[in-house]
Amino acid sequence: QVQLVESGGGSVQPGGSLRLSCSASGYVVGSCRMAWYRQAPGKERELISSIRSDGVTRYRDSVEGRFTISQDKPKNTLYLQMSSVNPEDTAVYYCAAEEDLGVICSRDFRYWGQGTQVTVSS
């Protein structure tokens, strides 16, 4: 059974930093693409960053240069380092993972964490 558990959320002031973690069990971090999504109140969930099994990363324009996604394979954990945050970053943040089908990956995110709240406010 795959479980993704996010942690590290909380309240932070504008311009501050926060690091989110996504600890995986029943799943090998780095086996397939993983990602961070977020959902702000009244808005749809949006993809903000992803990382492929080969380490190639992608970012949404609004977080490019401020957020960094990374994976620690020995710790089996995905991270999102958030810097220079602003109130528009306030949201519930979710990690997600493709399913490892053996030869290929699912190409859609089939595993999801429960989310962690990030609130940016002065």
Buried (B, 14 or more C-beta within 10 A) or exposed (E): EEEBBBEBBEEBEEEBEBEBBBBBEEBEBBBBBBBBBBBBEEEEBEBBBBBBBEEEBBBBEEBEEBBBBBBEEEEBBBBBBBBEBEEEBBBBBBBBBBBBEEEEBBEEBBBBBEBBEBBBEE
